[in-house]
Structures are given as C-alpha cells and as structure tokens.
C-alpha cells in the first residue's frame, strides 16, 4: 500500500519527530495519520495555542516484534494471577491512562473523545487485566488497521497491578501472533521499560516500509479470547 494523503509524501517531512501541526482534529484525520505513519499528541505548553495538535513520526521509531517479547519467568507467574479481556472496558482503560495524576500525562479531552469514537467504529481496542476479585489492575489501548497495531498508552495500578501492564502486552502479542507474518506493533518511542521487554528502534524509512507491508495484511480477530 502506498502511503499518501493529507500529510504529504514522507520525503517532504522535516528531519525531526514533529512533522506537522494543526488546529483541526477529528477521527478522520487521526485515521489518516496512522495510515501515513503519523500519530497525534497535543502540543500544550509549546506556545502554539491551546488548540495546537502535534503530528509525530519519530526519526527513530519504536516497534515491538510480535514474536520477540521478552517474557521472564516472573512475568509468566504474574500472568497466572490475572484474568485478561479484550475490549471489555475500553473507557475505563482510557480513563486510567488519562489520569492527570500520572507523570508526563498528555491525554486530553480531545484525545479521549477521538479514541472513544474510534473504539465505537471498531478501530481502537483495549486489553484489560483484572484481579481475581474483578478489579481493573492494568491495561493498554491503541488502534488497529489491517496488520498494524499502534499502541497509545498503558497503565497499571501500583497497589493491585504489579506487572499488569506487561501482562496486557503479553496478551496483545499472543492475539497478534496468529500465524500471519509481518504484523507490526508500533510503540512510538522506545523507553527503558519497553526496551526491557524487547522493543527496538528503527529508522523512519524502515518503519514506513514495514507499515506499508502491514497494511496489506489481514486484521487479527479482536473477538478472539484473550489469555495472559
């Protein structure tokens, strides 16, 4: 699939992570961005106005190979303590990820509204991790187009959810690892936490090539049973 659209040819993008700024923001533009290799993140505090939305395509993009998640013995043991679901509590996961008490929070009302609508359209998905008592211990959410899953945020409850975000990621990889090769998990930037789980950096041009190939693949079954 050729990547094109409102963001223009990638060859014209600046040699920096931030490739565009807009005041317009809606679900159609968000979808267009992911298909072009771009994702939104607000620019509040950057002196560009409260409505400024940044559109990012990192020069060094983080990806997590579906079949190369580093699963330690302790993580396998932790996974046995939880119950995992898919798309059972998208709003709760999004709200937890958007909790303003979290450090470096960036999820504002515009993001919440847009991704809630994308979930209603069957594009955004969540993985939830529950305690045996039925409390939400952690989870993640992101968007899926064909063979792409673009992770947006993940969380864990520090009191009841030790390793819960990792368990959610493990369940996501198992869901995507269904025999179709070439599926792509985009994690945007590689943090030390993600690096410890197997995430790696690749150049933007290589990411866009993998994205183009992934967009020609069949989508996974999001209604398949999840397992930690």
C-alpha positions in Angstrom: 0.0 0.0 0.0 1.3 3.4 -0.9 1.4 5.9 2.0 0.0 9.2 1.0 -2.7 11.7 1.9 -3.1 15.0 3.8 0.3 14.7 5.4 2.1 14.6 2.0 5.0 12.4 0.8 7.3 11.3 3.7 10.2 12.6 1.6 9.0 16.1 2.3 8.8 15.7 6.1 11.3 17.6 8.3 14.2 15.6 9.8 12.6 15.7 13.2 10.0 13.8 15.1 7.3 16.5 14.8 6.3 16.7 11.2 3.1 18.8 11.3 0.9 21.0 13.5 -2.9 21.5 13.1 -5.8 23.1 14.9 -8.1 20.8 13.2 -8.6 17.4 14.9 -11.1 14.7 14.3 -11.3 10.9 13.9 -10.9 11.1 10.1 -7.7 13.0 10.5 -6.4 10.6 13.2 -7.1 7.6 10.9 -5.4 9.4 8.0 -2.4 9.9 10.2 -1.9 6.3 11.2 -2.2 5.1 7.6 0.5 7.6 6.7 2.8 6.7 9.6 1.9 9.7 11.8 0.2 9.9 15.2 -1.3 12.8 17.2 -0.1 14.2 20.5 -1.1 17.6 21.9 1.3 20.5 22.0 0.0 22.2 25.1 2.7 24.5 26.6 4.6 24.8 23.4 3.5 28.4 22.8 1.4 27.5 19.7 -2.0 27.9 21.3 -4.2 25.7 23.4 -5.8 24.0 20.3 -2.5 23.0 18.7 -2.2 19.3 17.9 1.2 17.9 17.0 1.5 15.1 14.4 4.6 12.9 15.0 6.6 10.5 13.0 9.8 9.8 15.0 13.0 9.7 13.1 13.9 6.7 15.2 10.6 4.8 15.6 10.0 2.2 18.3 8.5 -1.2 17.4 8.0 -4.4 19.3 8.4 -7.5 17.3 5.3 -9.6 17.8 7.2 -12.9 18.4 10.1 -11.4 20.4 8.5 -10.1 23.6 10.9 -10.9 26.5 8.8 -13.0 28.8 10.6 -13.7 32.1 9.7 -16.4 34.5 8.3 -13.9 37.0 6.1 -12.4 34.3 4.7 -15.8 33.4 4.0 -16.3 37.1 2.3 -12.9 37.4 0.1 -13.6 34.3 -1.4 -16.6 36.1 -2.7 -14.3 38.8 -4.9 -12.3 36.4 -7.8 -12.6 34.0 -7.4 -10.8 30.7 -10.1 -9.5 28.4 -10.2 -7.6 25.1 -12.5 -4.6 24.5 -14.4 -5.2 27.7 -13.7 -1.9 29.4 -12.2 0.4 26.8 -13.5 3.6 28.5 -12.0 2.5 31.9 -8.6 1.8 30.4 -8.6 5.1 28.5 -9.6 7.0 31.7 -6.8 5.3 33.7 -4.2 6.1 31.1 -5.5 9.7 31.0 -5.4 10.1 34.9 -4.0 13.6 35.4 -2.0 12.4 38.4 0.2 10.3 36.1 3.6 11.9 35.4 4.1 13.3 31.9 0.4 13.0 31.1 -0.7 14.1 27.6 -4.1 12.6 27.1 -6.6 15.5 27.0 -10.3 15.7 26.3 -9.8 15.8 22.5 -7.8 12.6 22.6 -10.4 10.9 24.8 -13.2 11.9 22.5 -11.5 10.9 19.3 -10.3 7.5 20.5 -13.7 6.7 22.2 -15.2 7.3 18.8 -12.6 5.2 17.1 -13.4 2.4 19.5 -17.1 2.7 18.6 -16.0 2.3 15.0 -14.1 -0.9 15.7 -10.7 0.8 15.1 -9.4 1.4 18.7 -9.1 -1.5 21.0 -8.1 -2.2 24.6 -6.7 -5.1 26.6 -7.8 -5.3 30.2 -6.1 -7.1 33.1 -8.3 -8.0 36.1 -7.6 -9.3 39.6 -9.5 -12.4 40.7 -11.8 -10.1 42.7 -12.7 -8.3 39.5 -10.7 -5.1 39.9 -9.0 -3.5 36.9 -5.3 -3.9 37.6 -3.9 -2.6 34.3 -4.3 -2.5 30.6 -3.4 -0.8 27.3 -5.1 0.7 24.3 -4.3 1.5 20.7 -5.6 1.5 17.2 -5.6 -1.3 14.6 -5.6 -1.1 10.9 -5.1 -4.4 9.0 -1.8 -5.8 10.3 -0.8 -2.7 12.3 -1.4 -2.2 16.0 -0.3 1.3 17.1 0.0 1.3 20.9 -1.1 4.6 22.5 -0.8 4.1 26.3 -0.7 1.5 29.0 -1.1 1.6 32.8 -1.0 -0.5 35.9 -2.5 0.1 39.4 0.6 0.3 41.7 -1.4 -1.2 44.6 -3.0 -4.2 42.9 -1.4 -4.4 39.5 2.2 -5.4 39.7 3.2 -6.4 36.2 -0.3 -5.9 35.0 0.7 -3.6 32.0 3.2 -6.2 31.0 0.6 -8.9 31.2 -1.6 -6.8 28.9 1.3 -6.6 26.4 1.9 -10.3 26.6 -1.8 -10.9 25.8 -1.7 -8.5 22.9 1.3 -10.2 21.4 -0.4 -13.6 21.7 -3.5 -12.2 20.0 -1.5 -10.8 17.1 0.7 -13.9 16.8 -1.9 -15.9 14.9 0.2 -17.3 12.1 0.1 -14.2 9.9 3.7 -12.9 9.4 4.5 -9.2 9.2 2.2 -7.8 11.8 3.5 -4.6 13.2 3.3 -3.3 16.8 4.2 0.4 16.9 5.3 1.8 20.3 6.2 5.2 19.0 9.4 5.8 21.1 11.5 3.2 22.9 11.6 3.8 26.7 13.8 1.9 29.0 10.7 0.0 30.2 9.8 -1.0 26.6 13.4 -1.8 25.7 13.5 -4.3 28.6 10.5 -6.0 27.0 12.2 -6.3 23.6 11.2 -3.0 21.8 13.8 -1.8 19.3 14.4 1.4 17.3 14.3 1.5 13.5 14.8 4.4 11.1 11.7 6.2 9.9 12.1 5.0 6.3 12.2 1.4 7.6 9.2 1.9 9.7 7.2 3.2 6.8 8.2 0.2 4.7 7.1 -2.2 7.3 3.9 -0.2 7.8 3.1 -0.4 4.1 3.6 -4.1 4.1 1.5 -4.5 7.3 -1.4 -2.6 5.8 -1.8 -5.2 3.1 -2.2 -8.0 5.8 -5.5 -9.3 7.2 -6.6 -7.9 10.5 -6.4 -10.1 13.7 -9.6 -11.4 15.3 -10.3 -8.9 18.1 -13.2 -11.0 19.3 -10.8 -13.9 20.0 -10.5 -15.0 23.6 -7.6 -13.3 25.4 -5.1 -15.0 27.6 -2.4 -13.7 29.9 
